[in-house]
Amino acid sequence: MVTSRSSEPRTPSGGLPGGLPGCCDVVTVPARQGLEAVDILRRGAAGAGDAVGPVLHGDGGSTLGFLVPPGTAAAWDVPGSTCTETDGRGLGLAPEGPPVEGSDWLLPPEDDAGLATDPAVLREALGEARRLLEVADGCR
């Protein structure tokens, strides 16, 4: 499967390719891996600095959902995660409330920016998070 990389770490919601303004697909991962990935993205260890966009937590705190540009689901193949395609019925990036019932914002969208996480950068961070957790679990 071929995926593309963007030189931009985040995509403005006002002009997301392949969908309506403000729409996003959602990459869902187990909370432990997702929290580690958020830390990696916020530290810039995945090579993008301030690369993490809005993040939801749901399912009673057992999962995290990273908002990514629409169309990401078509090429998403990261083991242990799913990417939900919105097909033009995407999730809006309104900071006043989470777009998915039963969830809440871990990192809400910025009032003036509302940027989604770049899928290539998220892929790298999730891989690094998985490797770190494997090492930590091996030390027990």
Phi and psi in degrees as GROMACS dihedral restraints (atoms count N, CA, C in turn):
[ dihedral_restraints ]
;  ai    aj    ak    al  type     phi  dphi    fc
    3     4     5     6     1  -102.2    20    10
    4     5     6     7     1   130.5    20    10
    6     7     8     9     1  -121.9    20    10
    7     8     9    10     1   155.2    20    10
    9    10    11    12     1  -105.6    20    10
   10    11    12    13     1   157.8    20    10
   12    13    14    15     1  -116.5    20    10
   13    14    15    16     1   145.8    20    10
   15    16    17    18     1  -110.9    20    10
   16    17    18    19     1   145.4    20    10
   18    19    20    21     1   -80.1    20    10
   19    20    21    22     1   -13.1    20    10
   21    22    23    24     1   -90.6    20    10
   22    23    24    25     1   127.4    20    10
   24    25    26    27     1   -71.8    20    10
   25    26    27    28     1   -23.8    20    10
   27    28    29    30     1  -139.5    20    10
   28    29    30    31     1   151.3    20    10
   30    31    32    33     1  -113.1    20    10
   31    32    33    34     1   126.3    20    10
   33    34    35    36     1   -61.3    20    10
   34    35    36    37     1   138.8    20    10
   36    37    38    39     1   -70.6    20    10
   37    38    39    40     1   -22.5    20    10
   39    40    41    42     1   -69.9    20    10
   40    41    42    43     1   -16.9    20    10
   42    43    44    45     1  -142.0    20    10
   43    44    45    46     1    43.9    20    10
   45    46    47    48     1   -65.3    20    10
   46    47    48    49     1   129.0    20    10
   48    49    50    51     1   -65.7    20    10
   49    50    51    52     1   140.3    20    10
   51    52    53    54     1    81.0    20    10
   52    53    54    55     1     9.9    20    10
   54    55    56    57     1  -161.5    20    10
   55    56    57    58     1  -178.1    20    10
   57    58    59    60     1   -74.1    20    10
   58    59    60    61     1   154.0    20    10
   60    61    62    63     1   -55.4    20    10
   61    62    63    64     1   134.5    20    10
   63    64    65    66     1    82.5    20    10
   64    65    66    67     1     3.1    20    10
   66    67    68    69     1   -91.4    20    10
   67    68    69    70     1   149.3    20    10
   69    70    71    72     1  -146.4    20    10
   70    71    72    73     1   152.4    20    10
   72    73    74    75     1   -88.1    20    10
   73    74    75    76     1   168.5    20    10
   75    76    77    78     1  -129.7    20    10
   76    77    78    79     1   123.9    20    10
   78    79    80    81     1   -94.3    20    10
   79    80    81    82     1   119.9    20    10
   81    82    83    84     1  -108.6    20    10
   82    83    84    85     1   131.4    20    10
   84    85    86    87     1  -136.4    20    10
   85    86    87    88     1   160.7    20    10
   87    88    89    90     1   -57.6    20    10
   88    89    90    91     1   144.4    20    10
   90    91    92    93     1   -56.2    20    10
   91    92    93    94     1   -41.3    20    10
   93    94    95    96     1   -60.9    20    10
   94    95    96    97     1   -47.9    20    10
   96    97    98    99     1   -67.4    20    10
   97    98    99   100     1   -39.6    20    10
   99   100   101   102     1   -64.4    20    10
  100   101   102   103     1   -41.6    20    10
  102   103   104   105     1   -64.7    20    10
  103   104   105   106     1   -39.4    20    10
  105   106   107   108     1   -63.7    20    10
  106   107   108   109     1   -42.0    20    10
  108   109   110   111     1   -64.4    20    10
  109   110   111   112     1   -39.3    20    10
  111   112   113   114     1   -59.3    20    10
  112   113   114   115     1   -45.4    20    10
  114   115   116   117     1   -60.5    20    10
  115   116   117   118     1   -43.5    20    10
  117   118   119   120     1   -61.8    20    10
  118   119   120   121     1   -46.5    20    10
  120   121   122   123     1   -64.6    20    10
  121   122   123   124     1   -40.3    20    10
  123   124   125   126     1   -70.2    20    10
  124   125   126   127     1   -30.2    20    10
  126   127   128   129     1   -78.5    20    10
  127   128   129   130     1   -19.2    20    10
  129   130   131   132     1    84.4    20    10
  130   131   132   133     1    12.9    20    10
  132   133   134   135     1   -67.1    20    10
  133   134   135   136     1   -20.7    20    10
  135   136   137   138     1   -85.4    20    10
  136   137   138   139     1     6.0    20    10
  138   139   140   141     1    93.2    20    10
  139   140   141   142     1    13.0    20    10
  141   142   143   144     1  -130.0    20    10
  142   143   144   145     1     4.9    20    10
  144   145   146   147     1    66.4    20    10
  145   146   147   148     1  -121.6    20    10
  147   148   149   150     1   -80.6    20    10
  148   149   150   151     1    69.6    20    10
  150   151   152   153     1   -99.5    20    10
  151   152   153   154     1    -7.7    20    10
  153   154   155   156     1   -92.7    20    10
  154   155   156   157     1   130.2    20    10
  156   157   158   159     1   -95.1    20    10
  157   158   159   160     1  -158.0    20    10
  159   160   161   162     1   -61.0    20    10
  160   161   162   163     1   142.4    20    10
  162   163   164   165     1  -134.5    20    10
  163   164   165   166     1   132.2    20    10
  165   166   167   168     1  -101.7    20    10
  166   167   168   169     1   150.1    20    10
  168   169   170   171     1  -122.8    20    10
  169   170   171   172     1   138.9    20    10
  171   172   173   174     1  -151.2    20    10
  172   173   174   175     1  -167.2    20    10
  174   175   176   177     1    52.2    20    10
  175   176   177   178     1    45.4    20    10
  177   178   179   180     1    67.5    20    10
  178   179   180   181     1    25.7    20    10
  180   181   182   183     1    86.7    20    10
  181   182   183   184     1     6.9    20    10
  183   184   185   186     1   -89.4    20    10
  184   185   186   187     1   -11.6    20    10
  186   187   188   189     1  -134.9    20    10
  187   188   189   190     1   157.8    20    10
  189   190   191   192     1  -121.5    20    10
  190   191   192   193     1   145.8    20    10
  192   193   194   195     1  -122.6    20    10
  193   194   195   196     1   117.2    20    10
  195   196   197   198     1   -92.2    20    10
  196   197   198   199     1   124.6    20    10
  198   199   200   201     1   -78.5    20    10
  199   200   201   202     1   127.0    20    10
  201   202   203   204     1  -128.7    20    10
  202   203   204   205     1   162.4    20    10
  204   205   206   207     1   -59.2    20    10
  205   206   207   208     1   147.9    20    10
  207   208   209   210     1   -60.8    20    10
  208   209   210   211     1   147.6    20    10
  210   211   212   213     1    95.1    20    10
  211   212   213   214     1   -11.3    20    10
  213   214   215   216     1   -61.8    20    10
  214   215   216   217     1   -37.3    20    10
  216   217   218   219     1   -59.0    20    10
  217   218   219   220     1   -30.2    20    10
  219   220   221   222     1   -62.3    20    10
  220   221   222   223     1   -28.0    20    10
  222   223   224   225     1  -118.4    20    10
  223   224   225   226     1    10.5    20    10
  225   226   227   228     1   -81.2    20    10
  226   227   228   229     1   125.1    20    10
  228   229   230   231     1  -142.4    20    10
  229   230   231   232     1    32.5    20    10
  231   232   233   234     1   -85.3    20    10
  232   233   234   235     1   117.8    20    10
  234   235   236   237     1   -57.7    20    10
  235   236   237   238     1   142.1    20    10
  237   238   239   240     1    83.5    20    10
  238   239   240   241     1     5.0    20    10
  240   241   242   243     1  -136.8    20    10
  241   242   243   244     1   162.7    20    10
  243   244   245   246     1  -129.8    20    10
  244   245   246   247     1   152.6    20    10
  246   247   248   249     1  -125.4    20    10
  247   248   249   250     1   119.2    20    10
  249   250   251   252     1   -90.6    20    10
  250   251   252   253     1   121.5    20    10
  252   253   254   255     1   -80.7    20    10
  253   254   255   256     1   134.9    20    10
  255   256   257   258     1   -96.9    20    10
  256   257   258   259     1   -17.7    20    10
  258   259   260   261     1    50.9    20    10
  259   260   261   262     1    48.5    20    10
  261   262   263   264     1    81.1    20    10
  262   263   264   265     1    -5.0    20    10
  264   265   266   267     1  -109.4    20    10
  265   266   267   268     1    39.9    20    10
  267   268   269   270     1   -66.4    20    10
  268   269   270   271     1   172.3    20    10
  270   271   272   273     1   -82.3    20    10
  271   272   273   274     1   130.5    20    10
  273   274   275   276     1   -78.7    20    10
  274   275   276   277     1   160.2    20    10
  276   277   278   279     1  -106.7    20    10
  277   278   279   280     1    55.9    20    10
  279   280   281   282     1   -88.5    20    10
  280   281   282   283     1   120.5    20    10
  282   283   284   285     1   -69.0    20    10
  283   284   285   286     1   -17.5    20    10
  285   286   287   288     1   -71.7    20    10
  286   287   288   289     1   -19.1    20    10
  288   289   290   291     1  -166.6    20    10
  289   290   291   292     1   148.1    20    10
  291   292   293   294     1   -67.7    20    10
  292   293   294   295     1   147.5    20    10
  294   295   296   297     1   -82.5    20    10
  295   296   297   298     1    -5.9    20    10
  297   298   299   300     1  -119.2    20    10
  298   299   300   301     1   126.7    20    10
  300   301   302   303     1   -62.0    20    10
  301   302   303   304     1   137.2    20    10
  303   304   305   306     1    85.0    20    10
  304   305   306   307     1     9.8    20    10
  306   307   308   309     1  -122.9    20    10
  307   308   309   310     1   172.2    20    10
  309   310   311   312     1  -147.2    20    10
  310   311   312   313     1   160.9    20    10
  312   313   314   315     1   -76.6    20    10
  313   314   315   316     1   127.7    20    10
  315   316   317   318     1   -83.3    20    10
  316   317   318   319     1   -48.5    20    10
  318   319   320   321     1  -125.3    20    10
  319   320   321   322     1   104.2    20    10
  321   322   323   324     1   -71.8    20    10
  322   323   324   325     1   159.4    20    10
  324   325   326   327     1   -64.7    20    10
  325   326   327   328     1   149.7    20    10
  327   328   329   330     1   -72.9    20    10
  328   329   330   331     1   141.0    20    10
  330   331   332   333     1   -54.0    20    10
  331   332   333   334     1   -42.6    20    10
  333   334   335   336     1   -99.2    20    10
  334   335   336   337     1   -12.4    20    10
  336   337   338   339     1  -112.2    20    10
  337   338   339   340     1   -51.9    20    10
  339   340   341   342     1    52.3    20    10
  340   341   342   343     1    63.4    20    10
  342   343   344   345     1  -103.7    20    10
  343   344   345   346     1   141.6    20    10
  345   346   347   348     1   -91.2    20    10
  346   347   348   349     1   155.7    20    10
  348   349   350   351     1   -75.4    20    10
  349   350   351   352     1   135.8    20    10
  351   352   353   354     1   -67.6    20    10
  352   353   354   355     1   127.5    20    10
  354   355   356   357     1   -62.7    20    10
  355   356   357   358     1   -35.2    20    10
  357   358   359   360     1   -66.5    20    10
  358   359   360   361     1   -40.6    20    10
  360   361   362   363     1   -69.7    20    10
  361   362   363   364     1   -39.6    20    10
  363   364   365   366     1   -64.0    20    10
  364   365   366   367     1   -41.8    20    10
  366   367   368   369     1   -55.7    20    10
  367   368   369   370     1   -46.7    20    10
  369   370   371   372     1   -63.3    20    10
  370   371   372   373     1   -43.8    20    10
  372   373   374   375     1   -65.8    20    10
  373   374   375   376     1   -40.1    20    10
  375   376   377   378     1   -65.8    20    10
  376   377   378   379     1   -37.2    20    10
  378   379   380   381     1   -64.7    20    10
  379   380   381   382     1   -44.1    20    10
  381   382   383   384     1   -64.7    20    10
  382   383   384   385     1   -40.9    20    10
  384   385   386   387     1   -61.4    20    10
  385   386   387   388     1   -43.7    20    10
  387   388   389   390     1   -59.8    20    10
  388   389   390   391     1   -44.4    20    10
  390   391   392   393     1   -64.8    20    10
  391   392   393   394     1   -41.8    20    10
  393   394   395   396     1   -63.5    20    10
  394   395   396   397     1   -41.6    20    10
  396   397   398   399     1   -68.6    20    10
  397   398   399   400     1   -35.4    20    10
  399   400   401   402     1   -62.2    20    10
  400   401   402   403     1   -42.1    20    10
  402   403   404   405     1   -65.0    20    10
  403   404   405   406     1   -46.2    20    10
  405   406   407   408     1   -61.7    20    10
  406   407   408   409     1   -42.3    20    10
  408   409   410   411     1   -67.5    20    10
  409   410   411   412     1   -29.9    20    10
  411   412   413   414     1   -72.4    20    10
  412   413   414   415     1   -16.3    20    10
  414   415   416   417     1   -89.2    20    10
  415   416   417   418     1    -2.1    20    10
